[in-house]
């Protein structure tokens, strides 16, 4: 029955946060119809890929997407989250329009991945509920995505998800203090060569 109460539990989840860089600049220089078509194609592709890899798209926000693994009965499956990130990045190479010669800021995709304990569930009034995942792995995935341009790697992985992957060949980028978090964390890159067809 509809409820105004919080319906949420703690779960160990894997989080993927993807954002299109330079999309605001693209919108300024292209007709709205073109910008809408790009965003529609991206959201459609990312939803299909996440679901094919057993994940759930939590929300779209502007030109960004948050997806999670482990909010249901399955575990956080970090291998599936990383495989989805790889597939999403490869798909973006053909989805995003080729930049014109005079465009200085072409569209590019940044993806952050992290795993850890979060609160997952529904919140709000009975007539206007929302489903959310909140907690450290969500914040970390967002901040990792923000660092993809600075570190020149399209896919960055936090130490929680890295530990869940076992001996996967990630490339250490060192320790960083991410904005909004109080403890430094080890950041890893998914090798760029692995992201190219």
MIVEXZA-709757 format. One record per residue (C-alpha): residue number from 1; x, y, z. Coordinates in Angstrom, 2 decimals. Layout:
N
NUM X Y Z;
...
//
This chain:
197
1 0.00 0.00 0.00;
2 1.15 3.59 -0.54;
3 3.20 4.83 2.41;
4 4.89 7.99 3.64;
5 7.49 5.96 5.55;
6 11.11 5.31 4.62;
7 11.49 1.85 3.07;
8 15.24 1.34 2.85;
9 17.94 -1.15 3.82;
10 21.72 -1.24 3.91;
11 23.25 -3.18 1.05;
12 26.65 -3.78 -0.43;
13 26.38 -2.37 -3.95;
14 28.50 -1.56 -6.97;
15 27.91 1.91 -8.40;
16 28.53 3.27 -11.89;
17 28.31 7.01 -12.51;
18 28.69 8.18 -16.11;
19 28.66 11.77 -17.36;
20 29.03 13.35 -20.79;
21 31.77 15.98 -20.66;
22 31.31 19.22 -22.63;
23 27.60 18.58 -23.21;
24 26.61 22.10 -22.13;
25 29.03 23.55 -24.69;
26 27.62 21.18 -27.32;
27 24.09 22.40 -26.54;
28 25.16 26.02 -26.96;
29 26.49 25.35 -30.45;
30 23.86 22.96 -31.85;
31 20.10 23.04 -32.36;
32 18.07 21.65 -29.43;
33 16.85 18.81 -31.63;
34 20.41 17.57 -32.15;
35 21.26 17.78 -28.44;
36 18.06 15.93 -27.55;
37 18.83 13.20 -30.10;
38 22.33 12.68 -28.65;
39 20.99 12.46 -25.10;
40 18.17 10.12 -26.12;
41 20.59 7.77 -27.87;
42 22.97 7.82 -24.91;
43 20.28 7.17 -22.27;
44 18.76 4.40 -24.39;
45 22.12 2.69 -24.94;
46 23.29 2.96 -21.35;
47 19.98 1.60 -20.00;
48 20.14 -1.38 -22.34;
49 23.79 -2.13 -21.46;
50 23.28 -1.80 -17.69;
51 20.26 -4.11 -17.78;
52 22.08 -6.63 -19.98;
53 24.79 -6.76 -17.29;
54 22.32 -7.27 -14.45;
55 22.27 -3.69 -13.14;
56 19.59 -1.10 -12.51;
57 19.59 2.52 -13.69;
58 18.70 4.53 -10.59;
59 18.33 7.90 -12.29;
60 19.22 10.28 -15.09;
61 20.37 13.73 -14.00;
62 21.09 16.24 -16.74;
63 23.54 14.37 -18.98;
64 24.63 11.94 -16.24;
65 23.48 8.43 -15.28;
66 23.71 6.51 -12.00;
67 23.43 2.72 -12.10;
68 23.79 0.12 -9.35;
69 24.35 -3.60 -8.90;
70 23.24 -5.39 -5.73;
71 20.10 -3.41 -4.86;
72 18.07 -6.61 -5.32;
73 18.75 -10.20 -4.32;
74 21.99 -10.45 -6.31;
75 25.28 -9.33 -4.82;
76 27.20 -6.26 -5.99;
77 28.88 -8.23 -8.85;
78 31.78 -5.80 -9.49;
79 32.83 -7.75 -12.60;
80 29.46 -7.01 -14.22;
81 29.68 -3.32 -13.30;
82 33.14 -3.05 -14.87;
83 32.04 -4.96 -17.98;
84 29.09 -2.58 -18.33;
85 31.41 0.43 -18.00;
86 33.63 -0.97 -20.75;
87 30.64 -1.59 -23.05;
88 29.18 1.87 -22.35;
89 32.47 3.56 -23.18;
90 32.86 1.61 -26.43;
91 29.27 2.46 -27.38;
92 29.89 6.16 -26.71;
93 32.65 6.22 -29.34;
94 30.07 5.60 -32.05;
95 27.16 7.46 -30.40;
96 28.75 10.85 -29.95;
97 28.95 13.02 -33.09;
98 32.39 13.60 -34.56;
99 33.55 17.12 -33.64;
100 33.74 19.80 -36.30;
101 37.23 21.17 -37.05;
102 36.57 24.37 -35.09;
103 35.16 22.62 -31.99;
104 37.64 22.75 -29.11;
105 35.61 20.69 -26.64;
106 34.24 17.49 -28.22;
107 31.85 15.24 -26.33;
108 33.61 12.64 -24.18;
109 32.47 10.16 -21.57;
110 33.79 9.81 -18.02;
111 32.85 6.85 -15.80;
112 33.48 6.33 -12.08;
113 33.01 2.96 -10.35;
114 32.99 2.08 -6.65;
115 31.63 -0.63 -4.37;
116 30.62 -0.50 -0.72;
117 27.79 -0.26 1.76;
118 24.96 2.12 0.95;
119 21.34 2.72 1.86;
120 18.98 1.62 -0.88;
121 15.23 2.10 -0.94;
122 12.32 4.45 -1.46;
123 11.71 7.79 0.22;
124 9.17 10.60 0.19;
125 5.43 11.09 0.41;
126 3.16 8.27 -0.73;
127 2.02 10.32 -3.71;
128 5.58 11.20 -4.79;
129 8.04 8.41 -3.97;
130 11.56 8.16 -5.28;
131 13.96 5.21 -5.28;
132 17.53 6.09 -4.30;
133 20.91 4.65 -3.42;
134 22.89 6.92 -1.09;
135 26.17 6.54 0.73;
136 29.94 6.39 0.28;
137 30.11 4.34 -2.96;
138 27.68 6.71 -4.69;
139 29.61 9.82 -3.67;
140 32.94 8.19 -4.54;
141 31.75 7.08 -8.01;
142 30.61 10.63 -8.78;
143 33.92 12.13 -7.65;
144 35.91 9.52 -9.59;
145 34.01 10.43 -12.74;
146 34.95 14.08 -12.18;
147 38.64 13.09 -12.16;
148 38.59 11.18 -15.47;
149 39.58 14.25 -17.50;
150 42.34 15.26 -15.07;
151 43.87 11.77 -14.99;
152 43.28 11.19 -18.73;
153 41.48 7.87 -18.23;
154 37.81 7.45 -19.21;
155 37.12 4.80 -16.54;
156 38.30 5.20 -12.93;
157 37.77 2.60 -10.22;
158 37.74 3.09 -6.44;
159 39.53 0.86 -3.97;
160 36.35 -0.93 -2.85;
161 35.43 -2.14 -6.31;
162 39.07 -2.84 -7.13;
163 39.29 -5.16 -4.11;
164 36.11 -6.92 -5.27;
165 37.63 -7.58 -8.69;
166 40.54 -9.56 -7.25;
167 43.53 -9.77 -9.57;
168 42.07 -7.74 -12.46;
169 44.75 -5.71 -14.24;
170 43.94 -2.17 -13.14;
171 46.52 0.63 -13.17;
172 47.16 2.44 -9.88;
173 46.87 6.23 -10.04;
174 47.84 6.77 -6.39;
175 46.05 8.11 -3.33;
176 43.65 11.04 -3.61;
177 41.37 12.93 -1.26;
178 38.08 13.14 -3.14;
179 35.84 16.16 -2.59;
180 33.21 15.51 0.04;
181 35.04 12.53 1.57;
182 37.22 12.74 4.67;
183 39.66 9.89 4.00;
184 42.04 9.58 1.02;
185 41.36 6.63 -1.25;
186 43.36 4.66 -3.77;
187 42.27 5.24 -7.36;
188 42.76 2.81 -10.23;
189 42.32 3.23 -13.98;
190 40.85 0.68 -16.31;
191 43.64 0.49 -18.92;
192 42.92 2.76 -21.87;
193 44.13 0.10 -24.31;
194 41.35 -2.17 -23.02;
195 38.76 0.44 -23.99;
196 39.66 0.65 -27.66;
197 38.25 -1.73 -30.25;
//
